[in-house]
Amino acid sequence: MSGEHADRLREAEERGDADALYELAGQLEDQGEEALAEQACLAAANLGHVAAADSYAHVLYDRDQREEAAAWWSRAAQAGDAESAFNAGVAFEELGRHEDALDSYRAATSGGHAAAWANLGAILEATGDGIGAEHAYRSGAEVSDTAATYNLGMLLYRQGDDANAREAFAQAVELGDEDASGKIELLDQGGDDPDDYDREAVRVLIDQGGADLDEPIPVEHWLYVPNQQAAERVAQHAGQQGFAAEFGPSAADDGQWVVRATRHMRPRPEVFARARHPLVRLAVDEGGEYDGWEAPKAEG
């Protein structure tokens, strides 16, 4: 540790000179004096230096100290730094603190952070807020964020809005997304063909439930699997396919676990098949079974 640098650090702290402390932190890091650099960075952050707070949060994050990193990024975000708000959202999401992540991503989007729209939409979609997710993805697409545009296409495809899904995927291709062209091909192919189960389910949705062909509705699907580990895997894979998934022990107390996977969709056989068939495969792969579906009746 350099005595000269230690003196500069002490003098800057005594003056309360955050800019000098942050500049010194950079110089010390370049010279390999990481411990002293961190001390200078933390001192600057404590004095309200936004860039220092962001830098210190990165140090903590790299050490897997997610809680502490999120706290420092949140402090920087409160000073109006959109990138720090986004980073806080990522850390909170990894910690499972989804409400805090939502607040952070919303702060990031308010500050003009385009990529935050995709993350915001993904959490909303995973929690069953299809309307909020679509708004977030559309907002990201409007500012040409690639991930948000692609996610918008996937959301619309899952809902059965194929024409607008195609437009979103085409925009994503123009923005450089490598997977979007394959989704356009999937739309051209039509996906899984609906079977009698899918057609009967849609008939019930329309005739008995009063569903509107042009309005997405939330449909719950039920899967039974042998154990908790299987339920966790099924829920994770279902979440990756746009379902809001929950799981728990079977009410029958038979040792099985049940997964409830919910996704908004237009009541058409091919769209019902897009939702049900992958879930059937997930259940079978885990030694379980698909056990049916449920949807609310239309109001009015």
C-alpha positions as CSV (number, residue, x, y, z in Angstrom):
1,M,0.0,0.0,0.0
2,S,1.5,3.4,-1.0
3,G,1.8,5.9,1.8
4,E,1.3,8.7,-0.7
5,H,-1.9,7.2,-2.0
6,A,-3.1,6.6,1.6
7,D,-2.4,10.2,2.4
8,R,-4.3,11.4,-0.7
9,L,-7.2,9.2,0.3
10,R,-7.3,10.5,3.8
11,E,-7.1,14.1,2.6
12,A,-9.9,13.7,0.1
13,E,-12.1,12.1,2.8
14,E,-11.4,14.9,5.2
15,R,-12.4,17.4,2.5
16,G,-15.5,15.4,1.5
17,D,-14.3,15.5,-2.1
18,A,-16.2,12.7,-3.8
19,D,-14.9,13.4,-7.3
20,A,-11.3,13.3,-6.1
21,L,-12.0,10.0,-4.2
22,Y,-13.5,8.4,-7.3
23,E,-10.7,9.6,-9.5
24,L,-8.2,8.2,-7.0
25,A,-10.1,4.9,-7.0
26,G,-9.6,4.6,-10.7
27,Q,-5.9,5.4,-10.5
28,L,-5.4,2.9,-7.7
29,E,-7.2,0.2,-9.6
30,D,-5.0,0.8,-12.6
31,Q,-1.9,0.4,-10.4
32,G,-3.2,-2.9,-8.9
33,E,-3.9,-1.5,-5.4
34,E,-7.4,-3.0,-5.4
35,A,-8.0,-2.9,-1.6
36,L,-7.2,0.8,-1.4
37,A,-9.1,1.5,-4.7
38,E,-12.2,-0.2,-3.2
39,Q,-11.8,1.9,0.0
40,A,-11.7,5.1,-2.1
41,C,-14.6,4.1,-4.2
42,L,-16.7,3.3,-1.1
43,A,-15.8,6.6,0.5
44,A,-16.9,8.4,-2.7
45,A,-20.1,6.4,-2.8
46,N,-20.9,7.3,0.8
47,L,-20.6,10.9,-0.2
48,G,-23.3,10.4,-2.8
49,H,-21.1,10.0,-5.9
50,V,-23.4,8.1,-8.3
51,A,-20.8,6.6,-10.5
52,A,-18.9,5.4,-7.4
53,A,-22.0,3.8,-6.0
54,D,-22.5,2.0,-9.3
55,S,-18.9,0.9,-9.4
56,Y,-18.9,-0.3,-5.8
57,A,-22.1,-2.3,-6.5
58,H,-20.4,-4.1,-9.4
59,V,-17.6,-5.1,-7.0
60,L,-20.1,-6.5,-4.6
61,Y,-22.0,-8.3,-7.4
62,D,-18.9,-9.9,-8.7
63,R,-18.4,-11.3,-5.2
64,D,-21.9,-12.8,-5.2
65,Q,-23.0,-10.2,-2.6
66,R,-26.3,-9.6,-4.4
67,E,-28.2,-8.0,-1.5
68,E,-25.5,-5.4,-0.9
69,A,-25.0,-4.8,-4.6
70,A,-28.7,-4.2,-5.1
71,A,-28.8,-1.8,-2.2
72,W,-26.0,0.4,-3.7
73,W,-27.5,0.2,-7.2
74,S,-30.8,1.3,-5.7
75,R,-29.1,4.3,-4.1
76,A,-27.6,5.3,-7.4
77,A,-31.0,4.8,-9.1
78,Q,-32.6,7.2,-6.6
79,A,-30.2,9.8,-7.9
80,G,-31.6,9.2,-11.4
81,D,-29.2,6.7,-12.9
82,A,-31.2,4.4,-15.1
83,E,-28.4,1.9,-15.7
84,S,-28.1,1.4,-11.9
85,A,-31.9,0.9,-11.7
86,F,-31.7,-1.8,-14.3
87,N,-28.8,-3.5,-12.6
88,A,-30.7,-3.3,-9.3
89,G,-33.6,-5.0,-11.0
90,V,-31.4,-7.8,-12.3
91,A,-29.9,-8.4,-8.8
92,F,-33.4,-8.3,-7.1
93,E,-34.7,-10.7,-9.7
94,E,-31.9,-13.2,-9.0
95,L,-32.7,-12.9,-5.3
96,G,-36.3,-13.7,-5.9
97,R,-37.5,-10.3,-4.8
98,H,-39.8,-9.8,-7.8
99,E,-41.7,-6.7,-6.5
100,D,-38.4,-4.9,-5.9
101,A,-37.2,-6.0,-9.3
102,L,-40.4,-4.6,-10.9
103,D,-40.0,-1.3,-9.1
104,S,-36.4,-1.1,-10.3
105,Y,-37.1,-2.0,-13.9
106,R,-40.0,0.6,-14.0
107,A,-37.5,3.2,-12.7
108,A,-35.1,2.2,-15.4
109,T,-37.7,2.5,-18.1
110,S,-38.7,5.9,-16.8
111,G,-35.1,6.9,-17.1
112,G,-35.0,5.8,-20.8
113,H,-33.3,2.4,-20.3
114,A,-34.7,0.5,-23.3
115,A,-33.5,-3.0,-22.3
116,A,-35.5,-2.8,-19.0
117,W,-38.8,-3.1,-20.9
118,A,-38.0,-6.7,-21.9
119,N,-37.1,-7.7,-18.3
120,L,-40.1,-5.9,-16.9
121,G,-42.4,-7.6,-19.4
122,A,-40.9,-11.0,-18.6
123,I,-41.7,-10.8,-14.9
124,L,-45.2,-9.6,-15.6
125,E,-45.8,-12.4,-18.1
126,A,-44.5,-15.0,-15.6
127,T,-46.9,-13.7,-12.9
128,G,-49.9,-13.9,-15.2
129,D,-50.2,-10.2,-16.1
130,G,-50.5,-10.6,-19.9
131,I,-51.9,-7.1,-20.4
132,G,-49.0,-5.5,-18.5
133,A,-46.4,-7.7,-20.2
134,E,-47.8,-6.8,-23.7
135,H,-47.6,-3.1,-22.8
136,A,-44.0,-3.5,-21.6
137,Y,-42.9,-5.4,-24.7
138,R,-44.7,-3.0,-27.0
139,S,-43.0,0.0,-25.3
140,G,-39.6,-1.7,-25.8
141,A,-40.4,-2.5,-29.4
142,E,-41.2,1.2,-30.0
143,V,-37.7,2.1,-28.9
144,S,-36.2,-0.7,-31.0
145,D,-35.2,-3.0,-28.2
146,T,-34.5,-6.4,-29.8
147,A,-35.4,-8.6,-26.8
148,A,-38.6,-6.8,-26.1
149,T,-39.6,-7.0,-29.8
150,Y,-39.0,-10.7,-29.9
151,N,-40.8,-11.3,-26.6
152,L,-43.8,-9.4,-28.0
153,G,-43.9,-11.7,-31.0
154,M,-43.7,-14.7,-28.6
155,L,-46.5,-13.4,-26.4
156,L,-48.8,-12.7,-29.4
157,Y,-48.0,-16.1,-30.9
158,R,-48.9,-17.8,-27.6
159,Q,-52.1,-15.8,-27.5
160,G,-53.0,-16.7,-31.0
161,D,-52.6,-13.2,-32.6
162,D,-50.6,-14.6,-35.5
163,A,-50.7,-11.5,-37.8
164,N,-49.3,-9.2,-35.2
165,A,-46.9,-11.8,-34.0
166,R,-45.5,-12.1,-37.5
167,E,-45.0,-8.3,-37.6
168,A,-43.2,-8.3,-34.3
169,F,-40.9,-11.2,-35.4
170,A,-40.2,-9.4,-38.7
171,Q,-39.2,-6.3,-36.8
172,A,-37.0,-8.4,-34.5
173,V,-35.3,-9.9,-37.6
174,E,-34.5,-6.3,-38.8
175,L,-33.1,-5.6,-35.3
176,G,-30.7,-8.5,-35.6
177,D,-32.5,-11.2,-33.5
178,E,-31.1,-14.6,-34.6
179,D,-34.2,-16.7,-33.5
180,A,-37.0,-14.5,-34.9
181,S,-36.8,-15.9,-38.5
182,G,-37.3,-19.4,-37.1
183,K,-40.5,-18.2,-35.4
184,I,-41.8,-16.8,-38.7
185,E,-41.2,-20.3,-40.2
186,L,-43.1,-21.8,-37.3
187,L,-46.0,-19.5,-38.0
188,D,-45.9,-20.6,-41.7
189,Q,-45.9,-24.3,-40.7
190,G,-48.7,-23.8,-38.2
191,G,-47.2,-25.7,-35.2
192,D,-48.9,-28.7,-33.6
193,D,-52.2,-29.8,-35.2
194,P,-55.1,-29.6,-32.8
195,D,-56.7,-32.9,-31.9
196,D,-60.2,-33.8,-30.7
197,Y,-59.4,-32.7,-27.1
198,D,-58.3,-29.3,-28.3
199,R,-61.4,-28.8,-30.4
200,E,-63.8,-29.9,-27.7
201,A,-62.0,-27.6,-25.1
202,V,-62.5,-24.6,-27.4
203,R,-66.2,-25.6,-28.0
204,V,-66.7,-25.6,-24.2
205,L,-64.9,-22.3,-23.9
206,I,-67.2,-20.7,-26.4
207,D,-70.5,-22.4,-25.9
208,Q,-70.5,-22.8,-22.1
209,G,-68.0,-20.1,-21.1
210,G,-69.0,-17.4,-23.5
211,A,-65.5,-16.8,-24.7
212,D,-64.9,-14.3,-27.5
213,L,-62.8,-15.6,-30.4
214,D,-60.9,-12.3,-30.6
215,E,-60.2,-11.8,-26.9
216,P,-57.4,-13.6,-25.0
217,I,-58.6,-15.3,-21.8
218,P,-56.6,-17.0,-19.0
219,V,-56.7,-20.7,-19.2
220,E,-55.3,-22.9,-16.4
221,H,-53.8,-26.3,-17.1
222,W,-53.2,-28.9,-14.4
223,L,-50.4,-31.4,-14.4
224,Y,-49.6,-34.2,-11.9
225,V,-46.1,-35.4,-11.4
226,P,-44.5,-37.9,-8.9
227,N,-42.5,-35.6,-6.6
228,Q,-41.5,-32.0,-5.8
229,Q,-38.4,-32.1,-7.9
230,A,-40.4,-33.0,-11.0
231,A,-42.9,-30.3,-10.2
232,E,-40.1,-27.7,-9.9
233,R,-38.7,-28.7,-13.3
234,V,-42.1,-28.7,-15.0
235,A,-42.9,-25.3,-13.5
236,Q,-39.5,-23.9,-14.6
237,H,-39.9,-25.2,-18.2
238,A,-43.5,-24.0,-18.3
239,G,-42.4,-20.5,-17.2
240,Q,-39.9,-20.4,-20.0
241,Q,-42.9,-21.0,-22.4
242,G,-44.9,-18.0,-21.1
243,F,-47.0,-19.8,-18.5
244,A,-47.5,-18.4,-15.0
245,A,-46.7,-21.7,-13.1
246,E,-47.3,-22.6,-9.5
247,F,-46.9,-26.0,-7.8
248,G,-47.6,-27.8,-4.5
249,P,-48.5,-31.2,-3.0
250,S,-51.6,-32.8,-4.3
251,A,-54.7,-32.2,-2.3
252,A,-55.4,-36.0,-2.4
253,D,-52.3,-36.5,-0.1
254,D,-51.2,-39.3,-2.4
255,G,-47.5,-38.2,-2.7
256,Q,-48.0,-36.6,-6.0
257,W,-47.4,-32.9,-6.8
258,V,-49.6,-30.7,-8.9
259,V,-48.5,-27.9,-11.3
260,R,-50.9,-25.2,-12.3
261,A,-49.8,-23.4,-15.5
262,T,-51.8,-20.4,-16.7
263,R,-51.5,-18.6,-20.0
264,H,-53.7,-16.2,-21.9
265,M,-54.9,-17.4,-25.3
266,R,-57.6,-16.8,-27.9
267,P,-60.2,-19.7,-28.0
268,R,-59.1,-21.4,-31.2
269,P,-58.2,-25.1,-31.5
270,E,-54.7,-24.5,-32.9
271,V,-53.9,-22.0,-30.1
272,F,-55.2,-24.3,-27.5
273,A,-52.9,-27.0,-28.9
274,R,-49.9,-24.6,-28.7
275,A,-50.5,-24.4,-25.0
276,R,-51.6,-27.9,-24.1
277,H,-49.4,-30.1,-26.2
278,P,-46.0,-28.9,-24.7
279,L,-47.5,-29.3,-21.2
280,V,-48.5,-32.9,-22.0
281,R,-45.0,-33.6,-23.1
282,L,-43.5,-32.0,-20.0
283,A,-45.7,-34.1,-17.7
284,V,-45.0,-37.3,-19.6
285,D,-41.2,-36.7,-19.5
286,E,-41.4,-36.5,-15.7
287,G,-43.5,-39.6,-15.4
288,G,-46.7,-37.6,-14.8
289,E,-49.8,-36.7,-16.7
290,Y,-51.8,-33.8,-18.0
291,D,-55.1,-33.6,-16.0
292,G,-57.2,-31.0,-17.6
293,W,-57.9,-27.3,-17.8
294,E,-60.1,-24.6,-16.4
295,A,-61.0,-21.0,-17.4
296,P,-63.3,-18.3,-16.0
297,K,-66.7,-17.7,-17.7
298,A,-67.0,-14.5,-19.7
299,E,-68.7,-11.7,-17.8
300,G,-72.0,-10.3,-18.9
